[in-house]
Amino acid sequence: MRHFSAPSLIWLLAILLPVAALVSLTVGTVDISLSDALNAMTGSSVNSQIHIILFDIRLPRILLAIAVGAVLASTGAVMQGLFRNPLADPSLIGVSSGASVGASLMIVTAGGVIQSGALLGLSLVAVGAFVGGFVATLLVYRLATSGIGTSVTTMLLAGIAIAALAGALNSLLSYFSDNDMLRQISLWQMGNLSGASWTKVIIMGSVALLLMGFFPRDSKALNALLLGESEARHLGIDVQRVKRRLIVLTALGVGVSVALAGLVGFVGLIMPHIVRLAIGPDHRWLVPAAALAGATLLVIADSLARIVVIPAELPTGILTALLGAPFFVALLLQQRKDV
Amino acid sequence: MTMLADNISLHLSGFDLLRNISLEVEAGKVTAIVGPNGAGKSSLLKVLTGEMAATKGEVYLNKRLLQHWPMLDRAQLLAVLPQHTLLNFPFTADEVVGLGRIPHNTGLAKDTEIIAEALELVDASYLQRRFYTQMSGGEKQRVQLARVLAQIWQPSHLGEQFLVLDEPTSAFDLSHQKLTLDIVRQLAQKGVGVVMVLHDLNLAARCADNLVVFDGGVIAAQGSPEAVLSESLIDKVFGVKSIIAQHPVTKRPLVIT
C-alpha cells in the first residue's frame, strides 16, 4: 500500500516548506524572534541590524537552499526514471565529478586571486565547477551516443569511468596543494550554503524555475520510459529527444547548483526515492513532490548547520546526510515490515 | 489495409537474420508466426514495428512507409507487446495499463473507464491496485496485455489498427492461454490486424487465419493452417516426427508429437 495520496503529500510539503523557511529565518548565531521575522517579511520596519541580517544573510541563504534542494531532488527523480534505476542520481552523468575537478583546479591554480577574481559576482571556483561539470557531462553523453541513439547502459559505464578519472585528478590536485588549499577543497566538497548572495539566488532561482517549467512536459514520457525504451517508442514517445532534453536540463541544474553550493550530497539520490516510496513512481506527481521535499530538507538541514555548533557553522552537506540517512533507513525498515 | 513487409533482409554483425521476407498482415485477420528458436521470428517483429531498420526492403503501415508516420499517429495504430518488459518500479496495474493511453487525448474519465475494461477483459480486475513488482509472471504479462489493448481500444480515424504480440501466452496457464486467443479473435472481428509469434503449433492452428512458418531466416511456408501444417514440413523445420490429425470439435489441424 502507498502511504500517501500524491496530492495530499504535495499539500503537506507546500505547507511545511514555508513554515520551515520562516523558522529558519529566526535561527542562527543571532536569535531573531518569530514576530520580528514576520514583521520584516510583511514589510513593517524592524531594527536595522535585524533587517540586515534577515535580508542580506538569511533570506538569500534560505532561498538558495530552496532552489538548490528543489533542483537536486527533481533532477534526481528524473535521472532515476531515465536510467530506470531507483538508485541512480544526478552525479551519474558525470556532472558532479567534473565540477569537483573544475573547482579543485581553480582552488589550486588560482588560489591567490580566488577572493578578488570574480565574474558576475561569482567566485572563480564556481565558474570552474560549472565548466568542469559541463565538460564531463558532454564527454559522458558523447561516449554513450552512437548512430543508433544514446545507450543508457553505456552512459552509466561512461559515468563511472569519468568519475574514476575525476577522482584521480582530484587526488592529484590535492596532493600538490598546500594546507590551506586542501582545506578549501574538502570544505567545498562537503557542500555549503553560507556564501549565499542575491546574485546567486537569482541565478539558481531562474535555473530552478526553468527546470520546473520543462520537467512536467516530459513526465508522461518518463512514465513510459520505465517500461523500456522500445516500449516508450511504441507509445509514441520520441525517446532520443526526451533523453537529450532531460540530460541537458539536469546537467544545467546540477552544474549550477554544484557551482554555487558545492557538493550537497544525498538530496538528489534519496529524496526522490523517499517520495517514490510514499506516493509511487508516477512522474507527474513524483517530480514536483520530490522538488518540494528536497527544498524542505535542505532548508531544515541548513538551519541546523547554523545552530548545532554555535558560534561556528557546519557545512550543509554533512547535515543533509545526517538527517536524511536515518529517515531513509527507517522507511526501508517500515517497508520491509509491510511486505 | 495492411501492414506489409516488402522483401525484407536483415544483416546484423555478419549474420543473415532475415532473407527476402515478404509478409502481409491483413486488418481483421490473425497472422501467427511459428518456427524454431533463432529462426528470425522476433527479428521480423522488430523490423515490422520499426525497432530495427531492415538492411534491405521496406515496411508499410496502411500503404505508407512505416518511418514516415509521425510517432504519435503511429502509436494510435500500432500496439506492440514485447516478450519481456523490465518494469521494476512499483506502478499499480491501473497505472501500467494507463500508460497505454499516453498516445491518446481522451481525458481522464474515459481513460479510467478503458483501463478498467481492459483489465476486466484479461481477467485482471483484482490486480487493479496491486503493485506490478509484486505480481507473478503470468499476472504481469496479463497486465501488459491489457496495456497494449488499451492502446488500441477505440478505432482510429487514422486507419486500420494493428497489434503485434511476441509470445503472448508464454507465461500463461491453460485458461489464460485460451482467454488470450479469444481476445485476439474478438479483436480481429472488430477489424484489428493481429500478428503474433507463438510456440505452440496447436494454439497457432486454432486461431490463425494465416500461419507463417519461419526457418533459418526465410519463410518456409505460409497460408491457412490446414494448407500449411504437414508431417513433412514439421519434420523438415523442427526435426520432429509428428502426426497431423483433425480436432474433433473445431475441425482445425491438430499436431500430435
Interface residues (C-beta under 8 A of the other chain):
Chain A: R84 P86 K220 N223 A224 L226 L227 G228 S230 E231 R233 H234 L235 G236 I237 D238 R276 G280 P281 D282 V339
Chain B: T49 G50 E51 M71 L72 D73 R74 A75 Q76 L78 A79 V80 P82 T85 L86 L87 N88 F89 P90 F91 T92 E95 V96 L99 G100 I102 P103 Q134 Q151
